[in-house]
Amino acid sequence: MAKISKFRRGLLIGSAGIMVTLPTVAWAGTVTGVVSDPSETRGLQSAQVRIVELDRVVTTERDGSYRFPDVPAGTYTLETRYIGADTSQASVTVTETGLVVANITLQTGSGTEILVIGQSANQASALSRKREGDGVSSVLTRDAIGQFPDQNVAESLRRVPGVNILNDQGEGRFVSVRGLDPNLNASSLNGVRIPSPESDVRSVALDVISSDLIESIEIKKSLTPDMDGDTIGASIEISTVSAFDRKKDLLTGKIEGSYNEYSGDVTPKGSIDFSTRLTDDIGVAGGVSYYKRKFETDNIEAEGWDVNDDGIAYADEVQFRDYDVERERISASLSFDFRASDSTELYVRGIYSQFDDQEYRARTTFKLDEAASSGDANSALFDDADGEIEIERDMKDRFESQKIRSIVVGGKTETGPWKAEYSGSWSKSSESENGSLDPTTFSNKFEGDGVSVLFDYADDRIPAYSYASGAALANDASLYDLGDVELTALSAAQDEEFSARLDVSRLFAMGSGDFTVQAGFKGRWREKRYDNDVEFYEDSTGSYTLANVLGEQTYRLADLGPVVSRTGATEYFRANFGDFELQDIDSQFDSAVSDYINQEDIYAGYLLGRWDSEEVRVIGGVRFERTENVISANTVTLVEEDAVFNGVTLTDDTVFVTPNGFTRSYDDWLPSLNVRFEPQRNLVFRAAGYRSVVRPNLSDLAPRFAVEQNDDNEREGEFGNPDLQPYEAWNFDAAAEFYFSSNGALTANVFYKDIKNFIVSSLEENGTRFGIDFDEATIPINGSSAEVFGIELGFAQALNFLPDPLDGFLVNFNYTYTDASGTVPTDGDITNLRSIALPSSSKHTFNAVLGYEKGPFDFRLAGTYRDHYLDELGAEAGEDRYVDNHFQLDASVKLKLNNNIRLFAEWININNAKYSAYQNFDTRKRLLQYEEYGSTFKFGAKITM
């Protein structure tokens, strides 16, 4: 007889012990049904249903269904609770091995229907799902998303407690939870992890996904063992429409126009979505959304802040940028649901989203190679008699396309006390750029020509410039020869993942509740790759100047002088391609340095136990995850003529490319415990503790080593780091939630995170990495440790207790305080640590909403605030980059013409909120980047059939 290992023997003995201690309960009947409002438009998710005599509690699924297996024969009272509705009680009689269907209808005290659209109904739905959640979470439902003037999923999420967003060109892009870096979140779509379309991050820019196709978004801030353990901020779970979500068919159409005050253009947006049951057991749902947006951005950037011998502060490079952008989104979703039997449901869900971005950027750049000649506290004068003044004028003509595709096939089977859930999925994200001129650059160097430039820094955010002399020379387009054309022949990032999972659970009906044992397995097979092919060209004729391709500017912050035409430079290059000469060295270097492939496989298994009763819910267990990486990239070294490389003095500029390969693997045990305690009705206490990991960016792990060595043998580098360790965190939450008898709640949550190995980008000097010596290099490194402490407060209330017409008001306010700090080496020296705030960590965030809903009229005013945060780490504190605080106001108004047609108007960025980045230098905030965008206005109609 084969020997049994100690582990297996212990497992068998432990399992036998559990079975002995559990009471013997004969299988009996099953009670099932659907909870809905009187209109029967849809089921009510997260209603609590309780068998009073047995103290057994379940929460309704997304379609409003509930199920009690293994109920002994007898007559029982079913009690149902839902925020904003009266508690319902109904009697049900169960016979042995029988199936009892008990559908439940809820209503308000006034006898009116619980509406499934509108602000009040959405608040009731979100609060019900929060109250009945297993852990600390927040929810946005489909119609709640539509209540706000938001342009994508990221902007919808900023309305949730503890959530804010990082903008790109004035539009929400990355999601920050509790003030933490977006890389510390994980995003899934219909239960499938969304890979990132961008080459250099794990975080998903959620502006790719249209909010029109979303059924709900749940932000889970504490983890249970059945969840992937790769988050410290939150797990953002996005669900599209299912045909079984509704009891009635749905067909809606939405058409609108969008006007940006800076561009002056009106652009279209439209969507159609539907849900229908082909039979009682087969349903199909889906939708299509299209949005085109034209807007403009005015931008100023500066770098190289220094002081001259007289103490005059100045930037040695200042850029004035004029952006004209057109963005186009196409999204589509389709799902099929099939009830194969009374015990089995199957589904197929797919989504496709494409985000195209056409960007034109006219830029005037001043490069100042000598210190300021003179100036004062608010100005600096540069004279070409004292040093060279180089002025560049360029145009970026870039078209970029991002795509996300996802398909998941799965289902669940429930037989008696047994339940199995299973799925297989494929998802792929990509970002491509092909044929962009990024940029075409013209320049002139003035030295002893009588040109002097005065920079005015009185406004910390908006430095101004003027010519003290030589304006005619500086603005003569014919004097600006072509520097080079940078052609992106190909930039292709691809992130693809396959996954499969199986979860099996067994429920044991106890004397005063239910105990469930659940186990599961999951495999994820991912490959992320980036291929970059860049070509640099110069004019071989010497006759190509800025005068050949003059354009117009729409810049409001300054006069850029002569600018390059938006499309003129591209058209000239294509038409006269034979006049341009390829620059081999620069092209070889830039093309080889970015490429990488990173294969990441994750194998996970877990075991959990769950106890459910009216007062107490406990979910505890452990998850195991094994991570394996196979990574390849290049060491690329550009060595200038007359430099010494490997003991040889080179006679020409030369590029050396050496392939690199690394493999690594590691294991993580991730225990967790979530406790929910409701000592009295509508007062809920929660406590959660769990361990989690966040793996490094796949691009940061790539052994991409770029080195430039000049003829003085000085070496500058930019390195990846395959030795990076994942973030490791212990996370703790304690929450108190009080739900008002009317539609509202007061919540408070305290959280603490102890993080090891957090990752920052570090500038190092005079060191060696991976056998490569350098004088200066940028490299991602692990910090030693960090702590995050925070408080999250929320208040929401429908003021329906006020006299008419004030009873239509709703208020919603939430505030989050986050103190996230850590230590990092100074200049790579682990013995010389300095304290920093964690990158992308905002100390204060809040959201405030004032709504009004009465009769046909609906109004909402929303404000969001995010505190400043550390964006990039410099070699010392004075070189750190910060993004300034941001406050934005948005408003929407709707008018219901009849049951089928609603008109609406939206005003986005009412206060013309700006973006600003700076560094603390010479006692002031010194500008690094400033942007403004103006307001956007939307108007249209929504038709529901």
Backbone hydrogen bonds, N-H to C=O, Kabsch-Sander energy under -0.5 kcal/mol:
donor,donor_aa,acceptor,acceptor_aa,energy
9,R,5,S,-3.1
10,G,6,K,-2.6
11,L,7,F,-2.3
12,L,8,R,-2.6
13,I,9,R,-2.6
14,G,10,G,-2.8
15,S,11,L,-2.4
16,A,12,L,-2.4
17,G,13,I,-2.3
18,I,14,G,-2.2
19,M,15,S,-2.4
20,V,16,A,-2.1
21,T,17,G,-2.0
22,L,18,I,-1.6
25,V,23,P,-0.6
29,G,71,V,-2.1
30,T,98,G,-2.4
31,V,68,F,-2.4
32,T,30,T,-0.5
32,T,100,V,-2.8
33,G,66,Y,-1.5
35,V,64,G,-2.8
36,S,34,V,-0.5
36,S,104,I,-2.5
37,D,42,R,-0.8
40,E,37,D,-2.2
43,G,245,D,-1.0
44,L,35,V,-2.9
45,Q,43,G,-0.7
46,S,60,T,-1.6
47,A,44,L,-0.8
48,Q,81,R,-2.4
49,V,47,A,-0.6
49,V,58,V,-2.5
50,R,79,E,-2.5
51,I,56,R,-2.6
52,V,50,R,-0.9
52,V,77,T,-2.4
54,L,51,I,-0.6
55,D,51,I,-1.5
56,R,51,I,-1.3
58,V,49,V,-2.5
60,T,47,A,-2.4
61,E,65,S,-2.8
64,G,61,E,-2.2
66,Y,33,G,-2.1
68,F,31,V,-3.2
71,V,29,G,-3.5
74,G,94,V,-2.3
76,Y,92,V,-3.2
78,L,76,Y,-0.5
78,L,90,A,-3.8
79,E,50,R,-2.8
79,E,77,T,-0.6
80,T,88,S,-2.7
81,R,48,Q,-2.4
85,A,82,Y,-2.2
86,D,107,Q,-2.4
88,S,80,T,-2.5
90,A,78,L,-2.0
92,V,76,Y,-2.6
94,V,74,G,-3.4
98,G,95,T,-2.0
100,V,30,T,-3.1
100,V,98,G,-0.5
101,V,99,L,-0.5
102,A,32,T,-3.2
102,A,100,V,-0.6
104,I,34,V,-2.6
106,L,36,S,-2.3
108,T,112,T,-1.6
111,G,108,T,-1.9
115,L,113,E,-1.0
122,N,118,G,-2.2
123,Q,119,Q,-2.3
124,A,120,S,-2.1
125,S,121,A,-2.3
126,A,122,N,-2.6
127,L,123,Q,-2.5
128,S,124,A,-2.2
129,R,125,S,-2.1
130,K,126,A,-1.9
131,R,127,L,-2.8
132,E,128,S,-2.1
133,G,129,R,-0.5
133,G,130,K,-0.8
137,S,135,G,-0.5
138,S,219,I,-1.6
140,L,217,I,-2.8
142,R,215,E,-1.8
145,I,141,T,-2.3
146,G,142,R,-1.4
147,Q,143,D,-0.7
147,Q,144,A,-0.9
148,F,144,A,-0.6
148,F,145,I,-1.0
150,D,148,F,-2.0
153,V,206,L,-0.8
153,V,209,I,-1.6
154,A,206,L,-0.5
156,S,152,N,-1.7
157,L,153,V,-1.9
158,R,154,A,-0.8
159,R,156,S,-1.3
160,V,157,L,-2.0
163,V,160,V,-2.1
164,N,176,S,-3.0
166,L,174,F,-2.9
167,N,165,I,-0.5
168,D,171,E,-2.6
171,E,168,D,-1.6
173,R,166,L,-1.7
174,F,166,L,-1.7
176,S,164,N,-3.7
178,R,162,G,-4.5
180,L,177,V,-1.6
184,L,181,D,-2.4
185,N,182,P,-1.9
186,A,234,A,-2.0
188,S,236,I,-2.7
189,L,192,V,-3.2
190,N,238,I,-3.4
192,V,189,L,-1.4
194,I,187,S,-2.5
205,A,203,S,-0.5
206,L,173,R,-1.5
206,L,204,V,-1.0
208,V,205,A,-1.5
209,I,206,L,-0.9
213,L,210,S,-0.9
214,I,211,S,-1.1
215,E,239,S,-3.1
216,S,239,S,-1.6
217,I,140,L,-2.9
218,E,237,E,-2.6
219,I,138,S,-3.0
220,K,218,E,-0.8
220,K,235,S,-2.7
221,K,136,V,-2.9
221,K,219,I,-0.7
222,S,136,V,-0.8
227,M,224,T,-2.2
231,T,229,G,-0.7
232,I,184,L,-2.7
233,G,184,L,-2.7
235,S,220,K,-2.7
236,I,186,A,-3.3
236,I,234,A,-0.6
237,E,218,E,-3.0
237,E,235,S,-0.7
238,I,188,S,-2.9
238,I,236,I,-0.6
239,S,216,S,-2.6
241,V,213,L,-0.7
245,D,242,S,-1.6
246,R,243,A,-0.8
247,K,41,T,-1.7
248,K,41,T,-1.5
250,L,275,S,-3.0
252,T,273,D,-2.6
253,G,943,I,-2.8
254,K,271,S,-2.7
255,I,941,A,-2.3
256,E,269,K,-2.8
257,G,939,F,-2.8
258,S,267,T,-2.6
259,Y,937,F,-3.4
260,N,265,D,-1.3
261,E,259,Y,-0.5
261,E,935,S,-2.4
264,G,260,N,-2.9
267,T,258,S,-2.9
267,T,265,D,-0.5
269,K,256,E,-2.0
270,G,290,Y,-2.7
271,S,254,K,-2.4
272,I,288,V,-2.5
273,D,252,T,-2.1
274,F,286,G,-2.8
275,S,250,L,-2.3
276,T,284,V,-2.5
278,L,276,T,-0.6
278,L,282,I,-1.5
279,T,282,I,-1.8
283,G,337,D,-2.6
284,V,276,T,-2.7
285,A,335,S,-2.2
286,G,274,F,-2.2
287,G,333,S,-2.1
288,V,272,I,-2.8
289,S,331,S,-2.9
290,Y,270,G,-3.0
291,Y,329,R,-2.2
292,K,268,P,-2.6
293,R,327,R,-3.1
295,F,325,V,-2.3
297,T,323,Y,-1.8
298,D,932,E,-2.2
299,N,297,T,-0.5
299,N,321,R,-2.7
300,I,930,Y,-2.1
301,E,319,Q,-2.6
302,A,928,L,-1.3
303,E,317,E,-2.0
306,D,314,Y,-2.7
308,N,312,I,-2.0
311,G,308,N,-2.1
313,A,311,G,-0.6
314,Y,306,D,-2.6
316,D,303,E,-0.7
316,D,304,G,-0.9
317,E,303,E,-1.3
318,V,366,F,-1.8
319,Q,301,E,-3.7
320,F,364,T,-2.6
321,R,299,N,-2.9
321,R,319,Q,-0.5
322,D,362,A,-3.1
323,Y,297,T,-2.9
323,Y,321,R,-0.6
324,D,360,Y,-2.7
325,V,295,F,-2.7
326,E,358,Q,-2.5
327,R,293,R,-3.0
328,E,356,D,-2.5
329,R,291,Y,-3.1
330,I,354,Q,-2.4
331,S,289,S,-2.5
332,A,352,Y,-2.9
333,S,287,G,-2.3
334,L,350,G,-2.3
335,S,285,A,-3.0
336,F,348,V,-2.7
337,D,283,G,-2.5
338,F,346,L,-2.8
339,R,281,D,-3.2
340,A,338,F,-1.1
340,A,344,T,-0.8
341,S,344,T,-1.7
345,E,412,K,-2.5
346,L,338,F,-3.1
347,Y,410,G,-2.7
348,V,336,F,-2.3
349,R,408,V,-2.5
350,G,334,L,-2.6
351,I,406,S,-2.1
352,Y,332,A,-3.0
353,S,404,I,-2.4
354,Q,330,I,-2.9
355,F,402,Q,-3.1
356,D,328,E,-3.1
357,D,400,E,-3.2
358,Q,326,E,-2.8
359,E,357,D,-0.6
359,E,398,R,-3.0
360,Y,324,D,-2.6
361,R,396,K,-1.9
362,A,322,D,-2.5
363,R,394,D,-2.3
364,T,320,F,-2.3
365,T,392,E,-2.8
366,F,318,V,-2.9
367,K,365,T,-0.6
367,K,390,E,-3.2
368,L,316,D,-2.7
368,L,366,F,-0.5
369,D,367,K,-0.6
369,D,388,E,-1.6
373,S,381,L,-2.5
374,S,381,L,-1.2
376,D,379,S,-1.4
379,S,376,D,-1.0
380,A,455,F,-2.0
381,L,374,S,-3.0
382,F,453,V,-2.8
384,D,451,V,-2.6
386,D,383,D,-2.0
387,G,383,D,-1.1
389,I,446,F,-2.6
390,E,367,K,-2.7
390,E,388,E,-0.5
391,I,444,N,-2.6
392,E,365,T,-2.4
393,R,442,F,-3.1
394,D,363,R,-2.1
395,M,440,T,-1.8
396,K,361,R,-2.1
397,D,395,M,-0.5
397,D,437,L,-3.1
398,R,359,E,-2.5
400,E,357,D,-2.3
401,S,432,S,-2.4
402,Q,355,F,-2.9
403,K,430,S,-2.5
404,I,353,S,-2.6
405,R,428,K,-2.6
406,S,351,I,-2.0
407,I,426,W,-2.7
408,V,349,R,-2.4
409,V,424,G,-2.7
410,G,347,Y,-2.2
411,G,422,Y,-2.3
412,K,345,E,-2.3
413,T,420,A,-2.6
414,E,343,S,-2.9
415,T,418,W,-2.1
418,W,415,T,-2.5
419,K,505,S,-2.3
420,A,413,T,-2.7
421,E,503,D,-2.8
422,Y,411,G,-2.2
423,S,501,R,-1.8
424,G,409,V,-2.5
425,S,499,S,-2.7
426,W,407,I,-2.5
427,S,497,E,-2.4
428,K,405,R,-2.5
429,S,495,D,-2.8
430,S,403,K,-2.3
431,E,493,A,-2.2
432,S,401,S,-2.6
433,E,491,S,-1.6
434,N,399,F,-0.5
435,G,488,T,-3.0
436,S,488,T,-0.9
437,L,397,D,-1.7
438,D,436,S,-0.8
438,D,486,E,-2.7
440,T,395,M,-2.1
441,T,439,P,-0.5
441,T,484,D,-2.4
442,F,393,R,-2.2
443,S,481,D,-2.4
444,N,391,I,-1.8
446,F,389,I,-3.2
446,F,444,N,-0.6
447,E,445,K,-0.5
448,G,384,D,-1.4
452,S,450,G,-0.5
452,S,469,S,-2.0
453,V,382,F,-2.6
454,L,466,S,-3.1
455,F,380,A,-2.8
455,F,453,V,-0.5
456,D,464,A,-3.0
457,Y,378,N,-3.3
457,Y,455,F,-0.6
458,A,378,N,-0.5
460,D,458,A,-0.8
464,A,456,D,-2.2
466,S,454,L,-1.7
468,A,452,S,-1.4
468,A,466,S,-0.7
469,S,452,S,-1.3
474,A,470,G,-2.4
475,N,471,A,-1.8
476,D,473,L,-1.5
477,A,475,N,-0.9
479,L,476,D,-1.7
480,Y,477,A,-1.5
481,D,443,S,-1.3
481,D,479,L,-0.9
482,L,544,Y,-1.6
483,G,441,T,-3.8
484,D,441,T,-0.7
485,V,537,Y,-2.6
486,E,439,P,-2.6
487,L,485,V,-0.8
487,L,535,E,-3.4
488,T,436,S,-2.9
488,T,486,E,-0.6
489,A,487,L,-1.4
489,A,533,D,-1.2
490,L,533,D,-1.7
491,S,433,E,-2.1
492,A,531,D,-2.7
493,A,431,E,-2.9
493,A,491,S,-0.5
494,Q,529,R,-2.6
495,D,429,S,-2.9
496,E,527,E,-2.4
497,E,427,S,-2.8
498,F,525,W,-2.3
499,S,425,S,-2.0
500,A,523,G,-1.8
501,R,423,S,-2.4
502,L,521,F,-2.2
503,D,421,E,-3.0
504,V,519,A,-3.0
505,S,419,K,-3.0
506,R,517,V,-2.5
507,L,417,P,-2.4
508,F,515,F,-3.4
509,A,507,L,-0.5
510,M,508,F,-0.5
510,M,513,G,-2.8
514,D,612,D,-2.6
515,F,508,F,-2.6
516,T,610,R,-3.1
517,V,506,R,-2.3
518,Q,608,L,-2.5
519,A,504,V,-2.6
520,G,606,Y,-1.6
521,F,502,L,-2.2
522,K,604,A,-2.6
523,G,500,A,-2.5
524,R,602,I,-2.6
525,W,498,F,-3.0
526,R,524,R,-0.6
526,R,600,E,-2.5
527,E,496,E,-2.5
528,K,598,N,-2.6
529,R,494,Q,-2.7
530,Y,596,Y,-2.4
531,D,492,A,-2.3
533,D,490,L,-3.4
535,E,487,L,-2.7
537,Y,485,V,-2.4
538,E,581,E,-2.2
540,S,538,E,-0.5
540,S,579,D,-2.9
541,T,579,D,-0.6
545,T,543,S,-0.7
546,L,477,A,-0.7
546,L,480,Y,-2.2
547,A,477,A,-0.7
548,N,545,T,-1.8
549,V,546,L,-1.5
550,L,547,A,-0.6
551,G,563,V,-2.6
560,L,558,A,-0.7
565,S,549,V,-3.1
569,A,565,S,-0.8
571,E,567,T,-2.6
572,Y,568,G,-2.5
573,F,569,A,-2.2
574,R,570,T,-2.3
575,A,571,E,-2.4
576,N,572,Y,-1.9
577,F,574,R,-0.9
579,D,576,N,-2.4
580,F,577,F,-1.7
581,E,538,E,-3.1
583,Q,536,F,-3.4
584,D,582,L,-0.9
587,S,583,Q,-1.9
588,Q,584,D,-2.9
589,F,585,I,-2.4
590,D,586,D,-2.4
591,S,587,S,-1.8
592,A,588,Q,-1.8
593,V,589,F,-1.7
594,S,590,D,-0.6
596,Y,530,Y,-1.7
597,I,632,S,-2.2
598,N,528,K,-3.0
599,Q,630,V,-2.8
600,E,526,R,-2.8
600,E,598,N,-0.5
601,D,628,E,-2.5
602,I,524,R,-2.8
603,Y,626,R,-2.1
604,A,522,K,-3.0
605,G,624,F,-1.9
606,Y,520,G,-2.0
607,L,622,V,-1.9
608,L,518,Q,-2.9
609,G,620,G,-2.8
610,R,516,T,-2.6
611,W,618,V,-2.6
612,D,514,D,-2.8
613,S,616,V,-1.8
617,R,676,R,-2.6
618,V,611,W,-2.0
619,I,674,N,-2.8
620,G,609,G,-2.3
621,G,672,S,-2.1
622,V,607,L,-2.0
623,R,670,L,-1.4
624,F,605,G,-3.1
625,E,668,D,-2.6
626,R,603,Y,-2.6
627,T,666,Y,-2.8
628,E,601,D,-2.4
629,N,664,R,-3.1
630,V,599,Q,-1.9
631,I,662,F,-3.1
632,S,597,I,-2.5
633,A,660,N,-1.7
634,N,595,D,-0.5
635,T,658,T,-3.1
636,V,634,N,-0.6
636,V,705,F,-3.1
637,T,635,T,-0.5
637,T,656,F,-2.6
638,L,707,V,-3.0
639,V,637,T,-0.6
639,V,654,T,-3.0
640,E,638,L,-0.5
640,E,709,Q,-2.7
642,D,650,L,-2.9
643,A,640,E,-1.9
645,F,643,A,-0.6
645,F,648,V,-3.1
648,V,645,F,-1.6
650,L,643,A,-2.7
650,L,648,V,-0.6
654,T,639,V,-2.6
656,F,637,T,-2.6
658,T,635,T,-2.6
660,N,633,A,-3.6
662,F,631,I,-2.7
664,R,629,N,-2.0
666,Y,627,T,-2.0
668,D,625,E,-2.3
670,L,623,R,-3.7
670,L,668,D,-0.5
672,S,621,G,-2.3
673,L,689,G,-2.6
674,N,619,I,-2.8
675,V,687,A,-3.0
676,R,617,R,-3.2
677,F,685,F,-3.0
678,E,615,E,-3.1
680,Q,683,L,-0.7
683,L,680,Q,-2.2
684,V,682,N,-0.6
684,V,737,E,-3.1
685,F,677,F,-3.2
686,R,735,A,-2.6
687,A,675,V,-2.0
688,A,733,D,-2.5
689,G,673,L,-2.4
690,Y,731,N,-2.3
691,R,671,P,-2.0
692,S,729,A,-2.5
693,V,229,G,-2.6
694,V,727,Y,-1.6
701,L,697,N,-1.7
702,A,698,L,-0.8
704,R,702,A,-2.7
705,F,634,N,-2.1
705,F,703,P,-0.8
706,A,704,R,-0.6
706,A,718,E,-2.5
707,V,636,V,-2.7
707,V,705,F,-0.5
708,E,716,E,-2.9
709,Q,638,L,-3.1
710,N,708,E,-0.5
710,N,714,E,-2.2
713,N,710,N,-2.2
716,E,708,E,-2.4
717,G,776,E,-2.5
718,E,706,A,-2.3
719,F,778,T,-2.7
720,G,704,R,-1.6
721,N,700,D,-3.8
724,L,721,N,-1.8
727,Y,694,V,-2.6
728,E,756,K,-2.2
729,A,692,S,-2.6
730,W,754,D,-1.9
731,N,690,Y,-3.1
731,N,729,A,-0.5
732,F,752,Y,-2.7
733,D,688,A,-2.7
734,A,750,V,-2.2
735,A,686,R,-2.4
736,A,748,A,-2.8
737,E,684,V,-3.0
738,F,746,L,-2.9
739,Y,682,N,-2.9
739,Y,737,E,-0.5
740,F,738,F,-0.5
740,F,744,G,-1.6
744,G,740,F,-0.5
744,G,742,S,-1.4
745,A,796,A,-2.7
746,L,738,F,-2.8
747,T,794,G,-2.7
748,A,736,A,-2.5
749,N,792,E,-2.3
750,V,734,A,-3.0
751,F,790,G,-2.5
752,Y,732,F,-2.4
753,K,788,V,-2.9
754,D,730,W,-2.6
755,I,753,K,-0.7
755,I,786,A,-2.9
756,K,728,E,-3.5
757,N,784,S,-1.0
760,V,781,I,-2.3
762,S,760,V,-0.5
762,S,779,I,-2.8
764,E,762,S,-0.6
764,E,777,A,-3.5
766,N,775,D,-1.8
767,G,774,F,-1.3
769,R,772,I,-2.3
772,I,769,R,-2.1
773,D,771,G,-0.5
774,F,767,G,-2.4
775,D,715,R,-3.0
776,E,715,R,-1.7
777,A,764,E,-2.7
778,T,717,G,-1.9
779,I,762,S,-2.5
781,I,760,V,-3.0
783,G,758,F,-4.3
783,G,781,I,-0.5
784,S,823,T,-1.3
786,A,755,I,-2.7
787,E,821,S,-2.6
788,V,753,K,-2.8
789,F,819,D,-2.2
790,G,751,F,-2.5
791,I,817,Y,-1.8
792,E,749,N,-3.2
793,L,815,Y,-3.1
794,G,747,T,-2.5
795,F,813,F,-3.0
796,A,745,A,-2.5
797,Q,811,V,-2.5
798,A,743,N,-2.6
799,L,797,Q,-0.6
799,L,809,F,-2.6
800,N,798,A,-1.5
802,L,799,L,-1.5
806,L,803,P,-1.5
807,D,803,P,-0.6
808,G,805,P,-1.2
809,F,806,L,-1.8
810,L,851,G,-2.6
811,V,797,Q,-2.4
812,N,849,V,-2.1
813,F,795,F,-3.1
814,N,847,N,-2.4
815,Y,793,L,-2.5
816,T,845,T,-3.0
817,Y,791,I,-2.9
818,T,843,K,-2.7
819,D,789,F,-3.5
820,A,818,T,-0.7
821,S,787,E,-2.3
821,S,819,D,-0.6
822,G,836,I,-2.8
823,T,785,S,-1.4
824,V,834,R,-2.1
826,T,829,D,-1.0
826,T,832,N,-2.5
827,D,825,P,-0.6
829,D,826,T,-1.9
830,I,828,G,-0.8
832,N,829,D,-1.7
833,L,831,T,-0.6
834,R,824,V,-2.2
836,I,822,G,-2.9
838,L,820,A,-1.7
840,S,870,L,-3.7
841,S,838,L,-1.6
842,S,179,G,-1.2
842,S,840,S,-0.7
843,K,868,H,-0.7
845,T,816,T,-2.0
846,F,865,Y,-1.9
847,N,814,N,-2.3
848,A,863,G,-2.6
849,V,812,N,-3.1
850,L,861,L,-2.5
851,G,810,L,-3.1
851,G,849,V,-0.5
852,Y,859,F,-2.8
853,E,808,G,-2.4
854,K,857,F,-2.4
857,F,854,K,-2.1
858,D,894,K,-2.1
859,F,852,Y,-3.0
860,R,892,S,-2.6
861,L,850,L,-2.6
862,A,890,D,-3.1
863,G,848,A,-2.9
864,T,888,Q,-2.3
865,Y,846,F,-2.7
866,R,886,H,-2.5
867,D,844,H,-2.3
869,Y,883,V,-1.9
871,D,881,R,-3.3
872,E,881,R,-1.4
879,E,876,E,-2.2
880,D,877,A,-1.5
881,R,872,E,-2.8
882,Y,918,Y,-3.1
883,V,869,Y,-2.8
884,D,882,Y,-0.5
884,D,916,S,-3.8
886,H,866,R,-2.7
888,Q,864,T,-2.4
890,D,862,A,-2.8
891,A,907,W,-2.2
892,S,860,R,-2.5
893,V,905,A,-2.6
894,K,858,D,-3.3
895,L,903,L,-2.8
896,K,856,P,-2.8
897,L,895,L,-0.7
897,L,901,I,-1.9
898,N,901,I,-1.4
902,R,942,K,-2.2
903,L,895,L,-2.8
904,F,940,G,-2.4
905,A,893,V,-2.4
906,E,938,K,-2.7
907,W,891,A,-2.8
908,I,936,T,-3.2
909,N,889,L,-0.5
910,I,889,L,-2.8
912,N,909,N,-1.6
915,Y,931,E,-2.5
917,A,929,Q,-3.2
918,Y,882,Y,-2.7
919,Q,926,R,-1.9
921,F,919,Q,-1.0
921,F,924,R,-2.3
924,R,921,F,-1.4
926,R,919,Q,-3.1
926,R,924,R,-0.8
927,L,925,K,-0.5
928,L,917,A,-3.0
929,Q,917,A,-2.0
930,Y,300,I,-2.3
931,E,915,Y,-2.7
932,E,298,D,-1.6
936,T,908,I,-2.1
937,F,259,Y,-3.3
938,K,906,E,-2.6
939,F,257,G,-1.8
940,G,904,F,-2.3
941,A,255,I,-2.3
942,K,902,R,-2.9
943,I,253,G,-3.4
944,T,900,N,-2.7
945,M,251,L,-3.5
